[in-house]
């Protein structure tokens, strides 16, 4: 068993702890990802995202640079067991040296402010994958969240939470909040896609050797990348919309087209992207929910299109997948469901490794 995970938010989580006066390190911590548990769980390559929220956190470029400084500090502290990936051969060299490989990504292309020079600077900083958008419009393109529906949902949730529980008024506001949440989660952004500058970013990323990531991008934006890209790209942490209708997940047509392009999508372990739960009820999904998405994705796009993109340290933990220590249990759940060892090797690391060989 080997594991390649295309997305976690651990570096951003560690910086937030540091800023709160409760610093922890990458080697061992209370988060969902740390190096010692990764070693025990047969990790091979971990993508570490520098995740930046565009609104309310100051200058996004300064924020990503601060995250990068923390990442470099952790690389230095843990160089006995962790080494960076800048080209594909680094993965092979790190494995021969008995070290975990770390591939650096940025989640939110808006940190560049639409400037190609900053994209090139990210590459010089070691970034090898860029999630083009998060949940805000930026100079590159539009996310798959409709702003007006998000604002409506947030307002309805605030009113419901402030209402007295167990009353007719409280129940009325709960139903309104449920309706607003469903509209937000189920309505993709069909109007906004890649901008012209976004197309320039995709072309320059391919020129540099940086992988475009379409997770969070609008439906139209996905097809714009498909049209623009000449090399495989990824949806690093997205599931199947036919199994769970959240807009963060991919339609069957997207899955097929990504597969034909040679791309890979990573199973996201976020409970709300695996299956829906009524508003106010804790969503305690099982490993079988992850298996259902995997079955559907490979039936639609073939065995070569599927990988892992946990979203650990960006999602709420739950019993079935509390962190990296749950990967062996996930492997066993897949095996019980009828996946062969060869198929599991492809899903857990082989497909992403092939993509890295083709793109880095």
C-alpha positions as CSV (number, residue, x, y, z in Angstrom):
1,X,0.0,0.0,0.0
2,X,1.2,3.5,-0.9
3,X,-0.7,6.8,-0.7
4,X,-0.6,10.0,-2.7
5,X,-3.0,12.7,-1.5
6,X,-3.5,15.6,-3.8
7,X,-4.9,18.1,-1.2
8,X,-4.7,19.0,2.4
9,X,-4.8,22.3,4.2
10,X,-2.4,21.5,7.1
11,X,0.0,24.4,6.5
12,X,-2.8,26.9,6.7
13,X,-4.1,25.2,9.8
14,X,-0.7,25.3,11.5
15,X,-0.3,29.0,10.7
16,X,-3.7,29.7,12.3
17,X,-2.6,27.8,15.4
18,X,0.6,29.8,15.5
19,X,-1.3,33.1,15.2
20,X,-3.6,32.0,18.0
21,X,-0.6,31.4,20.3
22,X,-1.0,27.6,20.2
23,X,1.8,26.6,17.8
24,X,2.2,23.0,16.6
25,X,4.5,21.4,14.1
26,X,4.2,19.3,11.0
27,X,6.1,16.3,12.5
28,X,3.5,15.6,15.2
29,X,0.3,17.6,16.0
30,X,-3.4,17.4,16.9
31,X,-4.5,18.1,13.3
32,X,-5.6,15.5,10.8
33,X,-2.2,15.3,9.1
34,X,1.3,14.9,10.5
35,X,4.5,13.3,9.3
36,X,4.8,10.5,11.9
37,X,1.3,9.2,11.2
38,X,1.9,9.6,7.5
39,X,4.9,7.3,7.7
40,X,2.9,4.7,9.7
41,X,0.1,4.9,7.1
42,X,2.4,4.3,4.1
43,X,2.2,7.7,2.6
44,X,4.3,8.3,-0.5
45,X,3.5,11.9,-1.7
46,X,1.5,14.5,0.1
47,X,0.4,17.7,-1.6
48,X,0.5,20.6,0.9
49,X,-1.8,23.5,-0.1
50,X,-1.1,27.1,0.9
51,X,-4.8,28.1,1.3
52,X,-5.7,31.8,1.2
53,X,-9.1,33.4,1.8
54,X,-9.2,36.5,-0.5
55,X,-11.6,38.4,1.7
56,X,-10.9,39.7,5.2
57,X,-7.3,38.4,5.7
58,X,-5.3,41.4,4.4
59,X,-3.1,41.2,1.3
60,X,-3.5,37.8,-0.3
61,X,0.1,37.9,-1.7
62,X,1.5,38.6,1.7
63,X,-0.6,35.8,3.2
64,X,0.6,33.2,0.7
65,X,4.2,34.4,1.3
66,X,3.7,33.9,5.1
67,X,2.4,30.4,4.5
68,X,5.4,29.7,2.3
69,X,7.8,30.8,5.0
70,X,6.1,28.4,7.5
71,X,6.3,25.6,4.9
72,X,10.0,26.1,4.3
73,X,10.6,26.2,8.1
74,X,8.8,22.8,8.4
75,X,10.8,21.3,5.5
76,X,14.0,22.3,7.2
77,X,12.9,21.0,10.6
78,X,11.9,17.6,9.1
79,X,14.4,17.2,6.4
80,X,15.3,13.8,7.8
81,X,11.9,12.4,6.7
82,X,10.5,14.9,4.3
83,X,11.8,16.3,1.0
84,X,10.2,18.6,-1.7
85,X,9.2,17.6,-5.2
86,X,10.2,20.1,-7.9
87,X,10.5,17.6,-10.8
88,X,9.2,14.1,-11.2
89,X,12.6,12.5,-10.5
90,X,12.5,14.0,-7.0
91,X,9.7,11.6,-6.1
92,X,11.8,8.6,-7.1
93,X,14.9,10.0,-5.4
94,X,13.0,10.7,-2.2
95,X,11.6,7.2,-2.1
96,X,15.1,5.7,-2.5
97,X,16.3,7.9,0.4
98,X,13.4,6.6,2.6
99,X,11.7,10.0,2.7
100,X,8.2,11.3,2.2
101,X,7.7,13.6,-0.7
102,X,6.0,17.0,-0.4
103,X,4.5,18.7,-3.4
104,X,3.6,22.3,-2.8
105,X,0.3,23.8,-4.1
106,X,-1.6,27.0,-3.7
107,X,-5.4,27.0,-3.2
108,X,-6.6,30.3,-4.6
109,X,-5.2,31.6,-7.9
110,X,-6.4,35.1,-6.8
111,X,-3.2,35.5,-4.7
112,X,-1.5,36.4,-8.0
113,X,-3.8,39.4,-8.6
114,X,-3.9,38.4,-12.3
115,X,-0.1,39.0,-12.6
116,X,1.8,36.4,-14.6
117,X,5.0,37.5,-12.9
118,X,3.6,36.4,-9.6
119,X,2.6,33.0,-11.1
120,X,6.2,32.6,-12.2
121,X,7.3,33.7,-8.7
122,X,5.1,30.9,-7.2
123,X,6.9,28.4,-9.5
124,X,10.3,29.7,-8.3
125,X,9.0,29.2,-4.7
126,X,8.4,25.5,-5.5
127,X,4.6,25.6,-6.2
128,X,3.7,22.8,-8.7
129,X,-0.1,22.9,-8.7
130,X,-2.5,25.9,-8.5
131,X,-6.2,25.7,-7.6
132,X,-7.5,28.4,-10.0
133,X,-10.3,29.7,-7.7
134,X,-11.7,29.1,-4.3
135,X,-15.1,30.5,-3.4
136,X,-14.6,34.0,-4.7
137,X,-14.3,35.4,-8.2
138,X,-10.8,36.4,-9.1
139,X,-8.8,37.6,-12.2
140,X,-8.6,34.0,-13.4
141,X,-12.2,32.9,-13.3
142,X,-15.3,32.2,-11.3
143,X,-16.0,29.6,-8.6
144,X,-18.9,27.2,-8.7
145,X,-20.7,29.1,-5.9
146,X,-23.4,31.7,-6.8
147,X,-22.7,34.7,-4.6
148,X,-26.3,35.8,-4.3
149,X,-27.4,32.3,-3.2
150,X,-24.5,32.1,-0.7
151,X,-25.6,35.4,0.8
152,X,-29.2,34.2,1.0
153,X,-28.2,31.0,2.7
154,X,-26.0,32.7,5.2
155,X,-28.8,35.2,6.1
156,X,-31.3,32.3,6.5
157,X,-29.0,30.3,8.7
158,X,-28.4,33.3,11.0
159,X,-32.1,33.9,11.4
160,X,-32.7,30.2,12.1
161,X,-29.9,29.9,14.7
162,X,-31.2,33.0,16.5
163,X,-34.8,31.6,16.7
164,X,-36.1,29.9,19.8
165,X,-35.9,26.1,19.2
166,X,-38.9,23.9,19.4
167,X,-41.3,26.7,18.4
168,X,-43.4,27.0,15.2
169,X,-41.4,30.1,14.3
170,X,-38.1,28.2,14.8
171,X,-39.4,25.3,12.6
172,X,-40.5,27.7,9.9
173,X,-37.1,29.4,9.9
174,X,-35.4,26.0,9.8
175,X,-37.3,25.0,6.7
176,X,-36.4,28.3,5.0
177,X,-32.8,27.8,5.9
178,X,-32.9,24.3,4.5
179,X,-34.4,25.5,1.3
180,X,-31.8,28.3,1.0
181,X,-28.9,25.9,1.7
182,X,-30.2,23.4,-0.9
183,X,-30.5,26.2,-3.5
184,X,-26.9,27.3,-2.7
185,X,-25.4,23.8,-2.7
186,X,-27.3,22.5,-5.8
187,X,-27.1,25.5,-8.1
188,X,-23.9,25.6,-10.2
189,X,-22.5,28.9,-11.6
190,X,-23.2,28.6,-15.3
191,X,-22.5,32.2,-16.2
192,X,-18.9,32.8,-15.2
193,X,-15.9,30.9,-16.5
194,X,-12.2,31.5,-17.2
195,X,-11.3,35.1,-18.1
196,X,-8.9,35.8,-20.9
197,X,-6.2,36.3,-18.3
198,X,-7.3,32.9,-16.9
199,X,-6.6,31.3,-20.3
200,X,-3.1,33.0,-20.2
201,X,-2.5,31.6,-16.8
202,X,-3.4,28.0,-17.9
203,X,-1.0,28.3,-20.9
204,X,1.8,29.7,-18.8
205,X,1.3,27.1,-16.1
206,X,1.7,24.4,-18.7
207,X,4.8,26.2,-20.0
208,X,6.3,26.3,-16.6
209,X,5.4,22.8,-15.5
210,X,2.7,23.7,-13.0
211,X,-0.6,21.7,-12.9
212,X,-4.0,23.5,-13.2
213,X,-6.5,22.4,-10.6
214,X,-10.2,22.9,-11.4
215,X,-11.6,22.0,-8.0
216,X,-13.9,24.9,-6.9
217,X,-14.0,26.3,-10.5
218,X,-17.4,26.9,-12.1
219,X,-18.9,24.4,-14.5
220,X,-18.3,26.7,-17.4
221,X,-14.7,27.3,-16.2
222,X,-14.1,23.6,-16.3
223,X,-15.0,23.4,-20.0
224,X,-12.9,26.5,-20.6
225,X,-9.8,24.8,-19.1
226,X,-10.6,21.7,-21.1
227,X,-10.6,23.8,-24.2
228,X,-7.4,25.7,-23.3
229,X,-5.2,23.0,-21.8
230,X,-2.9,20.9,-23.9
231,X,-1.8,18.7,-21.1
232,X,-3.6,16.7,-18.3
233,X,-5.0,18.7,-15.4
234,X,-6.6,17.8,-12.1
235,X,-9.7,18.3,-9.9
236,X,-7.6,17.7,-6.8
237,X,-10.4,17.3,-4.3
238,X,-13.8,16.8,-5.9
239,X,-16.4,13.9,-5.9
240,X,-19.3,12.8,-8.2
241,X,-22.3,15.1,-8.5
242,X,-24.5,12.1,-9.5
243,X,-23.9,10.5,-6.1
244,X,-24.1,13.7,-4.0
245,X,-25.5,16.8,-5.8
246,X,-23.3,19.4,-4.3
247,X,-21.9,21.9,-6.8
248,X,-18.4,21.2,-5.6
249,X,-18.7,17.8,-7.2
250,X,-18.3,16.9,-10.9
251,X,-20.9,15.9,-13.4
252,X,-20.6,12.7,-15.3
253,X,-19.7,14.6,-18.5
254,X,-16.9,16.4,-16.7
255,X,-15.6,13.1,-15.3
256,X,-15.6,11.6,-18.8
257,X,-13.9,14.6,-20.4
258,X,-11.3,14.8,-17.6
259,X,-10.5,11.1,-18.2
260,X,-10.1,11.6,-21.9
261,X,-7.7,14.4,-21.2
262,X,-5.6,12.1,-19.1
263,X,-6.5,14.0,-15.9
264,X,-7.2,12.8,-12.4
265,X,-9.7,13.7,-9.8
266,X,-9.2,13.2,-6.1
267,X,-11.8,11.7,-3.8
268,X,-12.7,14.4,-1.2
269,X,-13.5,13.2,2.3
270,X,-15.6,16.2,3.3
271,X,-18.9,14.7,4.7
272,X,-21.1,17.2,2.9
273,X,-19.5,16.3,-0.5
274,X,-20.0,12.6,0.1
275,X,-23.7,12.6,1.1
276,X,-26.3,15.0,2.3
277,X,-27.8,15.3,5.8
278,X,-30.8,17.4,6.9
279,X,-30.0,20.8,8.3
280,X,-29.1,20.6,12.0
281,X,-28.2,16.9,12.0
282,X,-24.5,15.9,12.2
283,X,-23.3,14.3,9.0
284,X,-21.6,11.2,10.2
285,X,-20.7,9.4,6.9
286,X,-19.1,6.0,6.6
287,X,-16.3,4.6,4.5
288,X,-19.0,3.1,2.3
289,X,-19.9,6.6,1.2
290,X,-16.4,7.1,-0.2
291,X,-16.6,3.7,-1.9
292,X,-19.9,4.7,-3.6
293,X,-18.3,7.8,-5.2
294,X,-15.3,5.7,-6.3
295,X,-17.5,3.0,-7.9
296,X,-19.5,5.7,-9.8
297,X,-16.4,7.6,-10.9
298,X,-14.6,4.6,-12.3
299,X,-17.8,3.3,-14.0
300,X,-18.1,6.7,-15.8
301,X,-14.5,7.7,-16.4
302,X,-12.6,4.5,-16.1
303,X,-10.0,3.3,-13.6
304,X,-7.3,5.8,-14.7
305,X,-9.2,8.9,-13.7
306,X,-9.4,8.4,-9.9
307,X,-7.1,9.4,-7.1
308,X,-7.3,10.8,-3.6
309,X,-7.7,14.4,-2.5
310,X,-8.6,14.1,1.2
311,X,-9.0,17.9,2.1
312,X,-7.8,17.0,5.5
313,X,-7.3,19.9,7.9
314,X,-9.8,21.8,5.7
315,X,-12.8,19.6,6.7
316,X,-14.4,18.6,10.0
317,X,-13.1,15.3,11.3
318,X,-15.5,12.4,11.8
319,X,-15.2,8.9,13.1
320,X,-14.8,7.0,9.9
321,X,-11.9,9.1,8.6
322,X,-10.4,11.0,11.5
323,X,-7.1,11.7,9.6
324,X,-4.3,10.1,7.8
325,X,-4.4,7.2,10.2
326,X,-7.7,6.1,8.6
327,X,-6.2,5.3,5.2
328,X,-5.6,1.6,5.9
329,X,-9.2,1.2,7.0
330,X,-10.3,3.0,3.7
331,X,-8.1,0.5,1.7
332,X,-9.8,-2.4,3.4
333,X,-13.3,-0.9,2.8
334,X,-12.5,-0.7,-1.0
335,X,-11.1,-4.2,-0.9
336,X,-14.3,-5.6,0.8
337,X,-16.3,-3.8,-1.9
338,X,-14.6,-5.8,-4.6
339,X,-11.8,-3.5,-5.8
340,X,-8.7,-5.6,-6.6
341,X,-5.2,-4.8,-5.2
342,X,-4.1,-3.6,-8.7
343,X,-7.1,-1.3,-8.9
344,X,-6.5,0.0,-5.4
345,X,-2.8,0.7,-6.3
346,X,-4.0,2.9,-9.2
347,X,-6.5,4.8,-7.0
348,X,-4.3,5.3,-3.9
349,X,-1.2,6.4,-5.8
350,X,-0.7,5.0,-9.4
351,X,-2.9,7.3,-11.4
352,X,-1.6,10.5,-9.7
353,X,2.0,9.3,-10.1
354,X,1.4,8.8,-13.8
355,X,0.0,12.3,-14.1
356,X,3.0,13.7,-12.3
357,X,5.3,11.8,-14.7
358,X,3.4,13.4,-17.6
359,X,3.3,17.0,-16.3
360,X,6.2,17.8,-13.9
